[in-house]
Amino acid sequence: MEELKTRIERIKVVIFDVDGVLTDGSIIYDDGGRELKVFNVRDGHGIKLLKRSGIECAIMTSRRSAVVDKRAEELGIEMVIQGAKDKLVAYSEFKEATGYTDEEIAYMGDDLVDMPVMRRAGLAISVCDGVKELKEIAHYITENRGGRGAVREVAELILKTRGLWDEVMKRYQR
């Protein structure tokens, strides 16, 4: 637990995968061929809480979807990387562009494509319904499933561990 606390205290940015993390992994197409995704409102609020507390958030996904751009805009996430077929290359480019170090980055994933980044990130997080191999290298495994509160759980974990939760709650206790 002490190692987890130390890792969390260094975090300046959290990078989220989309399918299986911000969503439950389902991809829905309507009759017109448009892609639809279902996002959890509490997960979104968790992202807003992180941002209000000074912790940046980013999205990295190997797929491309206009829906992701729309959700990122709603949440105020400016760092959005889509079409990252090699997430490790995208991660290196992200670090170069932002100046963040591995120790300052948390990465949350669910599948094999996330493993190379999770091996380098200062805080590697797997959703509980992620693949076994990912959970074996994760520093933290959520109790909630992807798209079902896992992001909110991580947001609260970070904020509470860093002693920011009481400040967050002041907004809601008026």
N, C-alpha and C positions, 0 to 999 in steps of 0.2 A: 504494500500500500504506500509506503514511503517513496519508493521509486516512481510509482504512478503520480504521486503528488508533485515530486520534483519535475517530472516531465510536463505536467499540466502547467506548472508555474512559469515555464519558459515559452509557452505557446503565444504567438502573436497573430496567427492566421490558421483557420480551419478550412481545409479543402474537402468538399463533398463530391462523391460520385453521385450520379443521378439514379439510373435504373437499379433498383434494389436497395438504395439508401434513402434518397429523397422520395422515391416511389416504392411500391411493393414489388417492382420488377416486371409488372404487367405492361405490355404494349398493346394499345387498343387502336384499331383503325376503323374509321366510319366508312359508310358506303362510298363516299367521295375519295377515299384513300388518305384522308387526313389523319395524322397521328394524334392520339389523345393520351394524356397522362393524368393520373390522380395524385394530388399532393395533399399532405396532411397539414391542416391549418396550425395545429400546435407545433409541428416541426418548424413551420415558417416563422411562428412567433419566437421560437427558440433562437433562430438565426437573427431575428431583429434584436433580441435581448443581448446576444453576443456582440453585435455591432454597436449597440448603444453603450456597451461596457468597454468599448475600445478594442475589441477583438475582431479582426477582419475575417471575412468569409469569402470563399471562392468556390467555383464549380469546375470540375474536370470530368469530362465524359468522352467515351470513345465514339459515341453516336452523335448525330446532328439532329436537332429538332427546334423548330420555331417556338414550341411550347416552353422549352427550357429558357430561351431568351426572355419570354414573357414572364415566367416565374421569377427569374433572376431580377428583372426590372422591378417587379412588385416588391421584392425583398430588399432592393437596394444593393444587390451584389453586382459589382462592376467587373470583377475578374472572372470571366467565363471562358473556359477553354472547351470547345466542342470539336469532335472529329479527331480526337487524340488516339490514333490507332496504336501508337507506342506511348504509353502514359509516362514512361521513364524519361523519354525525350521531352515530352511536354512539361514534365515536372522540372527538369533541368532548365528549360527555357523560362518557366515561371520564376524560378529562383534567380536566374540572371536578370530578368526584367524587374523584379521587385526588391532584390537584395536580401530576401529572407534566407536564413540558414536552415539546415535540416532540423536542428533543435527547436527552432521557432515555429515549425509547421506541424500541425495535426492533420492526418489524412484518414478519411472514413470511407471504407469500401465494403464490397460484398462478394467479389468474385476473383478468379485467378488473374485477370488483367490488372488488378490493383496491387498484386503482391510486390512487384519491383519497387513501387513508390512506398509502400508500407514498410519495406525493409530499410528505407532511408529516412523516413519521416521521424521526427522526434517523438511523436505520439501516434501510434498506429492503432486504429479503431476498426473493429469488424462488427457488423450487425449480427445478432444472434442467429439469424437464418442465412448467414454467409456460408461459403464453402469451408469445409473442414481445414484445408490447407491454410486458408487465410486466418482462421481463428487460432491456429497453432503459432502464428508469428505476431498476433495482435497483442498490444499492451493492455487493451481494454476490449471486452466483448459486451455489447449492450444486452439488456434484458428484453428490450422491445425490438420488434421486427422492423426491417426496412420499410419506410413509408407508413409506419404504424407507431410513431412516437420515438424511434431510435435517435433521431436528430435532436429532439427536445431533451431527451435523457442526457445526451452528451453535452448539450448547452448548459443544462443545470449542473451537471457534474463539474464542468470547467468553472462556472461562475461560483459555485459553492466552495470548491477547493481553493479558489483564488481569493475567497473572502469578499466577493462582489455581490452575493445574493441579497444581503440585507439592503444594499443600495438599490438594487433592481426592484425589490419589493416596496420601497417607499412610494413609488409611482402608483401602486395599486392599493395603498392603505390610506388614501386620503378620505 
